[in-house]
Amino acid sequence: MVERLSDSQRGALAETLPDWNMVEGRDAIVRDFTFPDFVSAFGFMSQVALVAESMNHHPEWNNVYGNVSITLTTHDAGGLSALDVQLAQRIQALLG
Amino acid sequence: MVERLSDSQRGALAETLPDWNMVEGRDAIVRDFTFPDFVSAFGFMSQVALVAESMNHHPEWNNVYGNVSITLTTHDAGGLSALDVQLAQRIQALLG
C-alpha cells in the first residue's frame, strides 16, 4: 500500500520539484513541457512511458504538437505519494 | 491552404466516422479509446504518432493508463478539414 506524502514531505516539494505546481482542487502535481515540434515532444513522451511502465506508475498527460502537460498523482493512495516524487525526478533526469 | 469541411462533407461525417463525436463548443471531433493497460494504450499512441507525423497533421490527445482520448481539428483551417477525416480513418485502420 502506497501512503500519501506526509506534511513534512509536502513542505519539501517546492525545493525537491521546483518546476512542478499543485493542481487546483486535486492532490496532484502538474508540469508543462514545451518542445520545438511533435517529434521532440513524442520522443520525450516515449522516454517517460518506458520509465513509467518500469515503475508501474503512470502519468495523466496530454499533448498538443510540441506541448506536453504531465499530471502526477497516486490513485491507490488518493493523492500524492513518494511514487510521484520519484517519477517527477526521473522525468527531470530525462531532460538532462 | 487547407479548407474547412463543406456542409455536405459535414453531413457525411456521421456515416464516415460513426465512432467520433463533435466537441461541444469547438469545430473538432473527439473519440475515446480504452485499452486493457498502459502498454497497449501507449503502443496505440505510438502508432498514431507515426501516422500523424507522416501526415504532418497532429492530434490533441490525452492518456490516463489504458484510456486515450483523441481530438482532431485543423488549426490552419480554423476547424475541421479533410485532414481530420483522413487521420481519423487511418486511426480506425490501426485498430484493425
N, CA and C atoms of all chains as a GROMACS GRO file, in nm:
protein
  576
    1MET      N    1   0.085  -0.120   0.000
    1MET     CA    2   0.000   0.000   0.000
    1MET      C    3   0.088   0.125   0.000
    2VAL      N    4   0.060   0.213  -0.091
    2VAL     CA    5   0.137   0.336  -0.101
    2VAL      C    6   0.071   0.443  -0.013
    3GLU      N    7   0.150   0.513   0.064
    3GLU     CA    8   0.094   0.616   0.152
    3GLU      C    9   0.108   0.755   0.092
    4ARG      N   10   0.013   0.839   0.126
    4ARG     CA   11   0.022   0.979   0.083
    4ARG      C   12   0.141   1.045   0.151
    5LEU      N   13   0.193   1.145   0.086
    5LEU     CA   14   0.306   1.219   0.143
    5LEU      C   15   0.267   1.281   0.277
    6SER      N   16   0.362   1.283   0.368
    6SER     CA   17   0.340   1.348   0.498
    6SER      C   18   0.351   1.499   0.481
    7ASP      N   19   0.312   1.571   0.583
    7ASP     CA   20   0.320   1.718   0.576
    7ASP      C   21   0.463   1.765   0.554
    8SER      N   22   0.557   1.698   0.619
    8SER     CA   23   0.696   1.745   0.604
    8SER      C   24   0.747   1.713   0.463
    9GLN      N   25   0.704   1.598   0.409
    9GLN     CA   26   0.744   1.566   0.271
    9GLN      C   27   0.684   1.668   0.173
   10ARG      N   28   0.561   1.708   0.202
   10ARG     CA   29   0.497   1.809   0.117
   10ARG      C   30   0.570   1.942   0.125
   11GLY      N   31   0.613   1.974   0.246
   11GLY     CA   32   0.685   2.100   0.264
   11GLY      C   33   0.813   2.106   0.183
   12ALA      N   34   0.869   1.986   0.157
   12ALA     CA   35   0.996   1.982   0.084
   12ALA      C   36   0.977   1.988  -0.068
   13LEU      N   37   0.851   1.974  -0.113
   13LEU     CA   38   0.827   1.963  -0.257
   13LEU      C   39   0.876   2.084  -0.336
   14ALA      N   40   0.856   2.202  -0.281
   14ALA     CA   41   0.894   2.323  -0.354
   14ALA      C   42   1.044   2.323  -0.384
   15GLU      N   43   1.120   2.261  -0.292
   15GLU     CA   44   1.264   2.255  -0.313
   15GLU      C   45   1.301   2.134  -0.401
   16THR      N   46   1.236   2.020  -0.375
   16THR     CA   47   1.268   1.897  -0.448
   16THR      C   48   1.226   1.907  -0.594
   17LEU      N   49   1.106   1.960  -0.616
   17LEU     CA   50   1.049   1.966  -0.752
   17LEU      C   51   1.006   2.109  -0.784
   18PRO      N   52   1.103   2.198  -0.799
   18PRO     CA   53   1.069   2.340  -0.814
   18PRO      C   54   0.989   2.373  -0.939
   19ASP      N   55   0.996   2.286  -1.040
   19ASP     CA   56   0.928   2.316  -1.167
   19ASP      C   57   0.787   2.260  -1.174
   20TRP      N   58   0.742   2.195  -1.066
   20TRP     CA   59   0.608   2.138  -1.065
   20TRP      C   60   0.517   2.223  -0.978
   21ASN      N   61   0.390   2.226  -1.014
   21ASN     CA   62   0.292   2.302  -0.936
   21ASN      C   63   0.180   2.211  -0.890
   22MET      N   64   0.117   2.249  -0.779
   22MET     CA   65   0.000   2.175  -0.734
   22MET      C   66  -0.115   2.202  -0.831
   23VAL      N   67  -0.196   2.099  -0.856
   23VAL     CA   68  -0.316   2.113  -0.938
   23VAL      C   69  -0.427   2.167  -0.849
   24GLU      N   70  -0.496   2.268  -0.896
   24GLU     CA   71  -0.603   2.328  -0.817
   24GLU      C   72  -0.713   2.225  -0.793
   25GLY      N   73  -0.751   2.209  -0.670
   25GLY     CA   74  -0.862   2.120  -0.637
   25GLY      C   75  -0.829   1.973  -0.635
   26ARG      N   76  -0.701   1.939  -0.655
   26ARG     CA   77  -0.662   1.797  -0.652
   26ARG      C   78  -0.532   1.783  -0.576
   27ASP      N   79  -0.512   1.665  -0.519
   27ASP     CA   80  -0.382   1.637  -0.457
   27ASP      C   81  -0.293   1.575  -0.564
   28ALA      N   82  -0.242   1.661  -0.650
   28ALA     CA   83  -0.166   1.618  -0.767
   28ALA      C   84  -0.073   1.732  -0.807
   29ILE      N   85   0.034   1.696  -0.879
   29ILE     CA   86   0.125   1.799  -0.930
   29ILE      C   87   0.125   1.796  -1.082
   30VAL      N   88   0.154   1.911  -1.140
   30VAL     CA   89   0.150   1.924  -1.286
   30VAL      C   90   0.271   2.003  -1.334
   31ARG      N   91   0.316   1.970  -1.452
   31ARG     CA   92   0.422   2.047  -1.516
   31ARG      C   93   0.401   2.046  -1.667
   32ASP      N   94   0.423   2.160  -1.727
   32ASP     CA   95   0.411   2.172  -1.872
   32ASP      C   96   0.550   2.176  -1.934
   33PHE      N   97   0.565   2.106  -2.043
   33PHE     CA   98   0.692   2.098  -2.116
   33PHE      C   99   0.668   2.147  -2.258
   34THR      N  100   0.763   2.223  -2.310
   34THR     CA  101   0.749   2.273  -2.447
   34THR      C  102   0.868   2.229  -2.531
   35PHE      N  103   0.838   2.171  -2.643
   35PHE     CA  104   0.940   2.125  -2.737
   35PHE      C  105   0.919   2.195  -2.872
   36PRO      N  106   1.022   2.196  -2.956
   36PRO     CA  107   1.008   2.270  -3.081
   36PRO      C  108   0.910   2.208  -3.179
   37ASP      N  109   0.884   2.079  -3.165
   37ASP     CA  110   0.795   2.014  -3.262
   37ASP      C  111   0.740   1.883  -3.205
   38PHE      N  112   0.656   1.818  -3.283
   38PHE     CA  113   0.591   1.695  -3.238
   38PHE      C  114   0.690   1.580  -3.220
   39VAL      N  115   0.788   1.571  -3.310
   39VAL     CA  116   0.885   1.463  -3.299
   39VAL      C  117   0.957   1.470  -3.165
   40SER      N  118   0.999   1.588  -3.128
   40SER     CA  119   1.068   1.605  -2.999
   40SER      C  120   0.974   1.576  -2.882
   41ALA      N  121   0.852   1.625  -2.892
   41ALA     CA  122   0.757   1.606  -2.782
   41ALA      C  123   0.724   1.458  -2.766
   42PHE      N  124   0.697   1.389  -2.877
   42PHE     CA  125   0.660   1.249  -2.863
   42PHE      C  126   0.781   1.162  -2.829
   43GLY      N  127   0.899   1.204  -2.871
   43GLY     CA  128   1.021   1.134  -2.828
   43GLY      C  129   1.035   1.139  -2.676
   44PHE      N  130   1.012   1.256  -2.621
   44PHE     CA  131   1.013   1.272  -2.475
   44PHE      C  132   0.905   1.184  -2.410
   45MET      N  133   0.786   1.186  -2.466
   45MET     CA  134   0.678   1.105  -2.410
   45MET      C  135   0.714   0.956  -2.413
   46SER      N  136   0.781   0.913  -2.519
   46SER     CA  137   0.820   0.772  -2.527
   46SER      C  138   0.919   0.736  -2.416
   47GLN      N  139   1.010   0.829  -2.387
   47GLN     CA  140   1.103   0.805  -2.277
   47GLN      C  141   1.028   0.796  -2.144
   48VAL      N  142   0.938   0.890  -2.124
   48VAL     CA  143   0.860   0.890  -1.999
   48VAL      C  144   0.776   0.763  -1.988
   49ALA      N  145   0.721   0.719  -2.101
   49ALA     CA  146   0.636   0.599  -2.100
   49ALA      C  147   0.715   0.477  -2.053
   50LEU      N  148   0.839   0.465  -2.100
   50LEU     CA  149   0.920   0.349  -2.061
   50LEU      C  150   0.955   0.354  -1.913
   51VAL      N  151   0.990   0.474  -1.866
   51VAL     CA  152   1.019   0.489  -1.723
   51VAL      C  153   0.895   0.458  -1.640
   52ALA      N  154   0.782   0.515  -1.682
   52ALA     CA  155   0.657   0.497  -1.606
   52ALA      C  156   0.618   0.350  -1.599
   53GLU      N  157   0.628   0.281  -1.712
   53GLU     CA  158   0.591   0.139  -1.714
   53GLU      C  159   0.686   0.058  -1.624
   54SER      N  160   0.814   0.094  -1.627
   54SER     CA  161   0.911   0.020  -1.544
   54SER      C  162   0.883   0.042  -1.395
   55MET      N  163   0.824   0.158  -1.361
   55MET     CA  164   0.789   0.187  -1.221
   55MET      C  165   0.649   0.136  -1.188
   56ASN      N  166   0.576   0.093  -1.289
   56ASN     CA  167   0.434   0.062  -1.276
   56ASN      C  168   0.360   0.179  -1.211
   57HIS      N  169   0.397   0.297  -1.253
   57HIS     CA  170   0.332   0.420  -1.204
   57HIS      C  171   0.322   0.515  -1.323
   58HIS      N  172   0.199   0.551  -1.358
   58HIS     CA  173   0.177   0.614  -1.488
   58HIS      C  174   0.124   0.756  -1.476
   59PRO      N  175   0.162   0.840  -1.570
   59PRO     CA  176   0.115   0.979  -1.567
   59PRO      C  177  -0.026   0.995  -1.624
   60GLU      N  178  -0.090   1.104  -1.590
   60GLU     CA  179  -0.202   1.157  -1.668
   60GLU      C  180  -0.140   1.266  -1.752
   61TRP      N  181  -0.156   1.258  -1.882
   61TRP     CA  182  -0.086   1.358  -1.963
   61TRP      C  183  -0.159   1.388  -2.091
   62ASN      N  184  -0.130   1.507  -2.143
   62ASN     CA  185  -0.183   1.540  -2.274
   62ASN      C  186  -0.076   1.608  -2.358
   63ASN      N  187  -0.098   1.604  -2.486
   63ASN     CA  188  -0.001   1.654  -2.583
   63ASN      C  189  -0.074   1.725  -2.696
   64VAL      N  190  -0.026   1.843  -2.728
   64VAL     CA  191  -0.069   1.915  -2.847
   64VAL      C  192   0.058   1.964  -2.917
   65TYR      N  193   0.089   1.902  -3.029
   65TYR     CA  194   0.210   1.935  -3.107
   65TYR      C  195   0.334   1.932  -3.018
   66GLY      N  196   0.397   2.045  -2.991
   66GLY     CA  197   0.520   2.045  -2.911
   66GLY      C  198   0.499   2.061  -2.762
   67ASN      N  199   0.373   2.065  -2.719
   67ASN     CA  200   0.344   2.086  -2.577
   67ASN      C  201   0.299   1.957  -2.511
   68VAL      N  202   0.358   1.930  -2.396
   68VAL     CA  203   0.322   1.811  -2.318
   68VAL      C  204   0.294   1.858  -2.176
   69SER      N  205   0.179   1.821  -2.123
   69SER     CA  206   0.147   1.852  -1.985
   69SER      C  207   0.134   1.721  -1.908
   70ILE      N  208   0.207   1.710  -1.799
   70ILE     CA  209   0.207   1.585  -1.721
   70ILE      C  210   0.154   1.613  -1.582
   71THR      N  211   0.053   1.536  -1.542
   71THR     CA  212  -0.002   1.542  -1.407
   71THR      C  213   0.030   1.412  -1.335
   72LEU      N  214   0.078   1.424  -1.214
   72LEU     CA  215   0.113   1.306  -1.136
   72LEU      C  216   0.032   1.301  -1.006
   73THR      N  217  -0.024   1.186  -0.980
   73THR     CA  218  -0.090   1.158  -0.854
   73THR      C  219  -0.096   1.007  -0.840
   74THR      N  220  -0.126   0.959  -0.722
   74THR     CA  221  -0.128   0.814  -0.700
   74THR      C  222  -0.270   0.774  -0.663
   75HIS      N  223  -0.339   0.713  -0.759
   75HIS     CA  224  -0.480   0.681  -0.736
   75HIS      C  225  -0.497   0.589  -0.616
   76ASP      N  226  -0.405   0.492  -0.602
   76ASP     CA  227  -0.415   0.397  -0.491
   76ASP      C  228  -0.402   0.464  -0.355
   77ALA      N  229  -0.331   0.577  -0.353
   77ALA     CA  230  -0.310   0.648  -0.226
   77ALA      C  231  -0.411   0.760  -0.207
   78GLY      N  232  -0.489   0.789  -0.310
   78GLY     CA  233  -0.583   0.900  -0.301
   78GLY      C  234  -0.515   1.036  -0.302
   79GLY      N  235  -0.396   1.041  -0.359
   79GLY     CA  236  -0.325   1.170  -0.365
   79GLY      C  237  -0.178   1.148  -0.390
   80LEU      N  238  -0.100   1.251  -0.364
   80LEU     CA  239   0.044   1.245  -0.389
   80LEU      C  240   0.114   1.146  -0.298
   81SER      N  241   0.202   1.067  -0.356
   81SER     CA  242   0.283   0.974  -0.279
   81SER      C  243   0.429   0.986  -0.323
   82ALA      N  244   0.514   0.911  -0.257
   82ALA     CA  245   0.656   0.912  -0.292
   82ALA      C  246   0.678   0.868  -0.437
   83LEU      N  247   0.587   0.786  -0.491
   83LEU     CA  248   0.599   0.743  -0.631
   83LEU      C  249   0.594   0.861  -0.727
   84ASP      N  250   0.511   0.959  -0.694
   84ASP     CA  251   0.500   1.076  -0.781
   84ASP      C  252   0.629   1.157  -0.777
   85VAL      N  253   0.686   1.169  -0.659
   85VAL     CA  254   0.813   1.242  -0.647
   85VAL      C  255   0.921   1.169  -0.726
   86GLN      N  256   0.924   1.036  -0.713
   86GLN     CA  257   1.026   0.958  -0.786
   86GLN      C  258   1.009   0.972  -0.937
   87LEU      N  259   0.885   0.962  -0.983
   87LEU     CA  260   0.863   0.972  -1.128
   87LEU      C  261   0.898   1.112  -1.177
   88ALA      N  262   0.862   1.213  -1.101
   88ALA     CA  263   0.896   1.351  -1.140
   88ALA      C  264   1.047   1.369  -1.148
   89GLN      N  265   1.118   1.308  -1.055
   89GLN     CA  266   1.263   1.321  -1.056
   89GLN      C  267   1.324   1.246  -1.174
   90ARG      N  268   1.266   1.132  -1.207
   90ARG     CA  269   1.318   1.058  -1.323
   90ARG      C  270   1.285   1.131  -1.453
   91ILE      N  271   1.172   1.198  -1.458
   91ILE     CA  272   1.140   1.280  -1.576
   91ILE      C  273   1.241   1.395  -1.587
   92GLN      N  274   1.271   1.455  -1.474
   92GLN     CA  275   1.372   1.562  -1.474
   92GLN      C  276   1.505   1.511  -1.528
   93ALA      N  277   1.542   1.390  -1.487
   93ALA     CA  278   1.669   1.332  -1.531
   93ALA      C  279   1.670   1.310  -1.683
   94LEU      N  280   1.554   1.280  -1.741
   94LEU     CA  281   1.546   1.260  -1.886
   94LEU      C  282   1.578   1.388  -1.961
   95LEU      N  283   1.550   1.501  -1.898
   95LEU     CA  284   1.570   1.630  -1.965
   95LEU      C  285   1.718   1.667  -1.968
   96GLY      N  286   1.799   1.593  -1.892
   96GLY     CA  287   1.944   1.609  -1.898
   96GLY      C  288   1.994   1.735  -1.829
   97MET      N  289  -0.313   2.583  -4.857
   97MET     CA  290  -0.412   2.621  -4.754
   97MET      C  291  -0.519   2.512  -4.744
   98VAL      N  292  -0.542   2.467  -4.625
   98VAL     CA  293  -0.642   2.363  -4.602
   98VAL      C  294  -0.776   2.431  -4.577
   99GLU      N  295  -0.880   2.381  -4.640
   99GLU     CA  296  -1.013   2.442  -4.622
   99GLU      C  297  -1.097   2.364  -4.523
  100ARG      N  298  -1.183   2.435  -4.454
  100ARG     CA  299  -1.277   2.368  -4.365
  100ARG      C  300  -1.372   2.281  -4.447
  101LEU      N  301  -1.422   2.179  -4.382
  101LEU     CA  302  -1.517   2.090  -4.448
  101LEU      C  303  -1.640   2.168  -4.491
  102SER      N  304  -1.695   2.132  -4.605
  102SER     CA  305  -1.819   2.192  -4.652
  102SER      C  306  -1.937   2.132  -4.576
  103ASP      N  307  -2.053   2.193  -4.593
  103ASP     CA  308  -2.172   2.143  -4.524
  103ASP      C  309  -2.203   1.999  -4.565
  104SER      N  310  -2.186   1.969  -4.693
  104SER     CA  311  -2.220   1.833  -4.736
  104SER      C  312  -2.118   1.732  -4.682
  105GLN      N  313  -1.991   1.775  -4.674
  105GLN     CA  314  -1.890   1.686  -4.614
  105GLN      C  315  -1.921   1.662  -4.467
  106ARG      N  316  -1.967   1.767  -4.400
  106ARG     CA  317  -2.004   1.752  -4.259
  106ARG      C  318  -2.122   1.658  -4.242
  107GLY      N  319  -2.214   1.668  -4.335
  107GLY     CA  320  -2.332   1.583  -4.328
  107GLY      C  321  -2.296   1.436  -4.339
  108ALA      N  322  -2.184   1.409  -4.406
  108ALA     CA  323  -2.142   1.270  -4.427
  108ALA      C  324  -2.064   1.213  -4.309
  109LEU      N  325  -2.024   1.302  -4.215
  109LEU     CA  326  -1.936   1.257  -4.107
  109LEU      C  327  -1.996   1.145  -4.022
  110ALA      N  328  -2.125   1.156  -3.995
  110ALA     CA  329  -2.188   1.055  -3.908
  110ALA      C  330  -2.175   0.916  -3.969
  111GLU      N  331  -2.174   0.912  -4.102
  111GLU     CA  332  -2.160   0.783  -4.170
  111GLU      C  333  -2.013   0.744  -4.186
  112THR      N  334  -1.930   0.845  -4.220
  112THR     CA  335  -1.788   0.817  -4.245
  112THR      C  336  -1.715   0.780  -4.116
  113LEU      N  337  -1.745   0.856  -4.011
  113LEU     CA  338  -1.675   0.838  -3.883
  113LEU      C  339  -1.776   0.820  -3.770
  114PRO      N  340  -1.845   0.706  -3.771
  114PRO     CA  341  -1.955   0.688  -3.676
  114PRO      C  342  -1.910   0.688  -3.529
  115ASP      N  343  -1.785   0.659  -3.504
  115ASP     CA  344  -1.740   0.648  -3.365
  115ASP      C  345  -1.685   0.778  -3.309
  116TRP      N  346  -1.687   0.882  -3.389
  116TRP     CA  347  -1.636   1.011  -3.344
  116TRP      C  348  -1.753   1.104  -3.315
  117ASN      N  349  -1.732   1.194  -3.219
  117ASN     CA  350  -1.835   1.291  -3.184
  117ASN      C  351  -1.782   1.433  -3.198
  118MET      N  352  -1.872   1.526  -3.221
  118MET     CA  353  -1.833   1.667  -3.223
  118MET      C  354  -1.798   1.710  -3.080
  119VAL      N  355  -1.696   1.795  -3.069
  119VAL     CA  356  -1.661   1.852  -2.940
  119VAL      C  357  -1.753   1.972  -2.915
  120GLU      N  358  -1.810   1.978  -2.796
  120GLU     CA  359  -1.900   2.090  -2.766
  120GLU      C  360  -1.824   2.222  -2.770
  121GLY      N  361  -1.876   2.315  -2.844
  121GLY     CA  362  -1.817   2.449  -2.847
  121GLY      C  363  -1.695   2.464  -2.935
  122ARG      N  364  -1.659   2.356  -3.007
  122ARG     CA  365  -1.543   2.365  -3.097
  122ARG      C  366  -1.576   2.296  -3.228
  123ASP      N  367  -1.510   2.337  -3.334
  123ASP     CA  368  -1.524   2.267  -3.461
  123ASP      C  369  -1.416   2.159  -3.464
  124ALA      N  370  -1.441   2.053  -3.391
  124ALA     CA  371  -1.343   1.945  -3.371
  124ALA      C  372  -1.419   1.817  -3.340
  125ILE      N  373  -1.353   1.705  -3.365
  125ILE     CA  374  -1.413   1.576  -3.333
  125ILE      C  375  -1.329   1.505  -3.228
  126VAL      N  376  -1.394   1.420  -3.150
  126VAL     CA  377  -1.326   1.352  -3.041
  126VAL      C  378  -1.369   1.205  -3.036
  127ARG      N  379  -1.275   1.123  -2.994
  127ARG     CA  380  -1.308   0.982  -2.972
  127ARG      C  381  -1.225   0.929  -2.856
  128ASP      N  382  -1.289   0.850  -2.773
  128ASP     CA  383  -1.220   0.787  -2.660
  128ASP      C  384  -1.193   0.641  -2.692
  129PHE      N  385  -1.074   0.597  -2.658
  129PHE     CA  386  -1.032   0.459  -2.680
  129PHE      C  387  -0.995   0.398  -2.545
  130THR      N  388  -1.031   0.273  -2.526
  130THR     CA  389  -0.999   0.207  -2.399
  130THR      C  390  -0.919   0.080  -2.427
  131PHE      N  391  -0.808   0.069  -2.360
  131PHE     CA  392  -0.721  -0.048  -2.371
  131PHE      C  393  -0.706  -0.112  -2.234
  132PRO      N  394  -0.664  -0.238  -2.231
  132PRO     CA  395  -0.656  -0.306  -2.101
  132PRO      C  396  -0.547  -0.252  -2.009
  133ASP      N  397  -0.447  -0.188  -2.064
  133ASP     CA  398  -0.337  -0.141  -1.980
  133ASP      C  399  -0.259  -0.031  -2.051
  134PHE      N  400  -0.158   0.020  -1.982
  134PHE     CA  401  -0.079   0.131  -2.034
  134PHE      C  402   0.005   0.087  -2.154
  135VAL      N  403   0.058  -0.032  -2.151
  135VAL     CA  404   0.141  -0.079  -2.262
  135VAL      C  405   0.060  -0.080  -2.392
  136SER      N  406  -0.062  -0.130  -2.384
  136SER     CA  407  -0.148  -0.132  -2.503
  136SER      C  408  -0.183   0.010  -2.547
  137ALA      N  409  -0.216   0.094  -2.450
  137ALA     CA  410  -0.257   0.231  -2.483
  137ALA      C  411  -0.141   0.308  -2.545
  138PHE      N  412  -0.023   0.297  -2.486
  138PHE     CA  413   0.088   0.374  -2.541
  138PHE      C  414   0.138   0.313  -2.672
  139GLY      N  415   0.123   0.183  -2.689
  139GLY     CA  416   0.156   0.121  -2.818
  139GLY      C  417   0.069   0.178  -2.928
  140PHE      N  418  -0.060   0.190  -2.899
  140PHE     CA  419  -0.153   0.254  -2.994
  140PHE      C  420  -0.112   0.398  -3.021
  141MET      N  421  -0.080   0.472  -2.915
  141MET     CA  422  -0.040   0.612  -2.932
  141MET      C  423   0.086   0.622  -3.020
  142SER      N  424   0.177   0.528  -3.005
  142SER     CA  425   0.299   0.530  -3.086
  142SER      C  426   0.265   0.510  -3.234
  143GLN      N  427   0.170   0.421  -3.260
  143GLN     CA  428   0.127   0.402  -3.399
  143GLN      C  429   0.064   0.530  -3.453
  144VAL      N  430  -0.023   0.589  -3.375
  144VAL     CA  431  -0.090   0.712  -3.419
  144VAL      C  432   0.014   0.824  -3.440
  145ALA      N  433   0.114   0.829  -3.352
  145ALA     CA  434   0.216   0.934  -3.363
  145ALA      C  435   0.290   0.924  -3.496
  146LEU      N  436   0.323   0.802  -3.536
  146LEU     CA  437   0.396   0.784  -3.662
  146LEU      C  438   0.310   0.823  -3.781
  147VAL      N  439   0.184   0.784  -3.777
  147VAL     CA  440   0.092   0.821  -3.885
  147VAL      C  441   0.075   0.973  -3.889
  148ALA      N  442   0.055   1.032  -3.772
  148ALA     CA  443   0.032   1.178  -3.765
  148ALA      C  444   0.152   1.254  -3.819
  149GLU      N  445   0.271   1.212  -3.778
  149GLU     CA  446   0.390   1.283  -3.823
  149GLU      C  447   0.407   1.267  -3.975
  150SER      N  448   0.375   1.149  -4.026
  150SER     CA  449   0.389   1.128  -4.171
  150SER      C  450   0.290   1.214  -4.249
  151MET      N  451   0.176   1.246  -4.186
  151MET     CA  452   0.077   1.334  -4.249
  151MET      C  453   0.105   1.481  -4.220
  152ASN      N  454   0.199   1.506  -4.131
  152ASN     CA  455   0.220   1.641  -4.077
  152ASN      C  456   0.090   1.701  -4.026
  153HIS      N  457   0.012   1.616  -3.962
  153HIS     CA  458  -0.116   1.659  -3.903
  153HIS      C  459  -0.130   1.586  -3.770
  154HIS      N  460  -0.137   1.662  -3.661
  154HIS     CA  461  -0.118   1.602  -3.528
  154HIS      C  462  -0.242   1.612  -3.441
  155PRO      N  463  -0.262   1.513  -3.358
  155PRO     CA  464  -0.380   1.514  -3.270
  155PRO      C  465  -0.358   1.601  -3.146
  156GLU      N  466  -0.466   1.639  -3.084
  156GLU     CA  467  -0.465   1.682  -2.944
  156GLU      C  468  -0.511   1.559  -2.868
  157TRP      N  469  -0.434   1.515  -2.772
  157TRP     CA  470  -0.475   1.390  -2.708
  157TRP      C  471  -0.430   1.383  -2.565
  158ASN      N  472  -0.500   1.300  -2.490
  158ASN     CA  473  -0.456   1.274  -2.354
  158ASN      C  474  -0.470   1.126  -2.323
  159ASN      N  475  -0.395   1.086  -2.222
  159ASN     CA  476  -0.388   0.944  -2.184
  159ASN      C  477  -0.384   0.933  -2.032
  160VAL      N  478  -0.465   0.844  -1.981
  160VAL     CA  479  -0.460   0.804  -1.841
  160VAL      C  480  -0.466   0.652  -1.839
  161TYR      N  481  -0.354   0.590  -1.808
  161TYR     CA  482  -0.341   0.444  -1.805
  161TYR      C  483  -0.392   0.381  -1.937
  162GLY      N  484  -0.501   0.310  -1.937
  162GLY     CA  485  -0.548   0.245  -2.058
  162GLY      C  486  -0.642   0.329  -2.143
  163ASN      N  487  -0.667   0.451  -2.102
  163ASN     CA  488  -0.762   0.538  -2.174
  163ASN      C  489  -0.688   0.643  -2.257
  164VAL      N  490  -0.729   0.654  -2.381
  164VAL     CA  491  -0.672   0.754  -2.471
  164VAL      C  492  -0.788   0.831  -2.532
  165SER      N  493  -0.782   0.963  -2.523
  165SER     CA  494  -0.883   1.047  -2.587
  165SER      C  495  -0.815   1.130  -2.694
  166ILE      N  496  -0.867   1.124  -2.815
  166ILE     CA  497  -0.806   1.195  -2.928
  166ILE      C  498  -0.904   1.298  -2.983
  167THR      N  499  -0.858   1.421  -2.992
  167THR     CA  500  -0.936   1.529  -3.052
  167THR      C  501  -0.866   1.572  -3.181
  168LEU      N  502  -0.944   1.586  -3.285
  168LEU     CA  503  -0.888   1.627  -3.415
  168LEU      C  504  -0.953   1.756  -3.462
  169THR      N  505  -0.869   1.848  -3.503
  169THR     CA  506  -0.913   1.970  -3.569
  169THR      C  507  -0.794   2.023  -3.646
  170THR      N  508  -0.817   2.118  -3.734
  170THR     CA  509  -0.708   2.171  -3.817
  170THR      C  510  -0.691   2.319  -3.784
  171HIS      N  511  -0.586   2.348  -3.706
  171HIS     CA  512  -0.568   2.487  -3.661
  171HIS      C  513  -0.556   2.582  -3.780
  172ASP      N  514  -0.485   2.540  -3.885
  172ASP     CA  515  -0.465   2.627  -4.000
  172ASP      C  516  -0.597   2.660  -4.071
  173ALA      N  517  -0.693   2.571  -4.058
  173ALA     CA  518  -0.822   2.592  -4.124
  173ALA      C  519  -0.924   2.653  -4.029
  174GLY      N  520  -0.890   2.662  -3.902
  174GLY     CA  521  -0.986   2.715  -3.805
  174GLY      C  522  -1.101   2.620  -3.778
  175GLY      N  523  -1.078   2.491  -3.800
  175GLY     CA  524  -1.185   2.394  -3.774
  175GLY      C  525  -1.157   2.265  -3.848
  176LEU      N  526  -1.259   2.183  -3.859
  176LEU     CA  527  -1.244   2.052  -3.923
  176LEU      C  528  -1.212   2.064  -4.071
  177SER      N  529  -1.116   1.985  -4.116
  177SER     CA  530  -1.082   1.980  -4.258
  177SER      C  531  -1.073   1.833  -4.301
  178ALA      N  532  -1.046   1.814  -4.429
  178ALA     CA  533  -1.032   1.678  -4.481
  178ALA      C  534  -0.916   1.605  -4.413
  179LEU      N  535  -0.816   1.680  -4.366
  179LEU     CA  536  -0.704   1.615  -4.295
  179LEU      C  537  -0.752   1.541  -4.170
  180ASP      N  538  -0.849   1.599  -4.102
  180ASP     CA  539  -0.900   1.534  -3.980
  180ASP      C  540  -0.973   1.405  -4.014
  181VAL      N  541  -1.048   1.408  -4.123
  181VAL     CA  542  -1.118   1.288  -4.165
  181VAL      C  543  -1.018   1.180  -4.205
  182GLN      N  544  -0.915   1.220  -4.278
  182GLN     CA  545  -0.812   1.123  -4.320
  182GLN      C  546  -0.741   1.062  -4.198
  183LEU      N  547  -0.704   1.148  -4.104
  183LEU     CA  548  -0.633   1.096  -3.986
  183LEU      C  549  -0.724   1.004  -3.905
  184ALA      N  550  -0.848   1.042  -3.890
  184ALA     CA  551  -0.944   0.957  -3.818
  184ALA      C  552  -0.957   0.821  -3.887
  185GLN      N  553  -0.960   0.822  -4.018
  185GLN     CA  554  -0.974   0.696  -4.092
  185GLN      C  555  -0.847   0.611  -4.078
  186ARG      N  556  -0.732   0.676  -4.075
  186ARG     CA  557  -0.608   0.599  -4.059
  186ARG      C  558  -0.598   0.545  -3.916
  187ILE      N  559  -0.650   0.619  -3.819
  187ILE     CA  560  -0.653   0.567  -3.682
  187ILE      C  561  -0.746   0.446  -3.676
  188GLN      N  562  -0.858   0.456  -3.742
  188GLN     CA  563  -0.951   0.342  -3.747
  188GLN      C  564  -0.882   0.219  -3.806
  189ALA      N  565  -0.804   0.241  -3.912
  189ALA     CA  566  -0.735   0.130  -3.977
  189ALA      C  567  -0.634   0.063  -3.883
  190LEU      N  568  -0.574   0.142  -3.793
  190LEU     CA  569  -0.479   0.086  -3.697
  190LEU      C  570  -0.546  -0.012  -3.603
  191LEU      N  571  -0.674   0.011  -3.579
  191LEU     CA  572  -0.746  -0.074  -3.484
  191LEU      C  573  -0.779  -0.209  -3.544
  192GLY      N  574  -0.761  -0.221  -3.676
  192GLY     CA  575  -0.776  -0.350  -3.744
  192GLY      C  576  -0.918  -0.392  -3.763
   0.00000   0.00000   0.00000
